[in-house]
């Protein structure tokens, strides 16, 4: 599989960053999480004056064979229909990207349809949907490795365009099922605590979904390595997101982590390269039942809790103004010395 050279940023600058933050005209620590974010982003960028440039949100789209088991309220054709909606600007992530100045790109990682060329669509299709992981591995080792490489190429493309802050989203009917499988396998959380309503299942639907996933887990014949769990239960869009996250970290980009599915992708990425977490800002705690447990398992502190469960990168883009405020704090607040204000702490 593709290797990544992800470095932990040099810690030497952290002292100077903290001194600058503490010297701004405010009581010590009074801007809370903004101060933590400012320290993290300055550390990532190795500067006392960090900036956020040309933000991108990438939506990876792909279909899942396990959708044949009726584990989702939505039929599989919704994946293709929503890709069209993204490209026409009518989706939830579309208005949020317009509102917050993000460039939106959609990647066909494995949609079970032939999509016509369109502005904003990147064709990196590996196959028309994964296989049904109840019966067999969702993808081959070769397909998994190709997905990592192709996802990495998307992050590199964004960096080449001057982007240094990026968020990732997903579209794929059945991908909360795949994410639940990653979560239970990679954290040891009991499967039943990892399974939620997805796009809107009722209690009976959740029970059926859990039964199907239990059957798949009991039939799993792999070696439980991170790579094997990714290929056996994942979607092409999820594995591409893992590759994109790892490449973004290698390139020193700030990564805004969205909801349940993208947090599972960051989980997998961090199991491969723990250093990737230095570049991650966890945007929100979603309403999918396993998300809070997953964030806790990763020791992550999300910025928002708005009851979101749409995916697509919506929570990440919603949180962006908070991240921007942290950077503006460093750039625009006066110090006590510059302002002629006596320190009052």
Beta strands, then each sheet from edge to edge (+ up, - down):
strand 1: 56-62
strand 2: 103-110
strand 3: 121-123
strand 4: 165-171
strand 5: 254-257
strand 6: 280-282
sheet 1: 3+ 2+ 1+ 4+ 5+ 6+
end
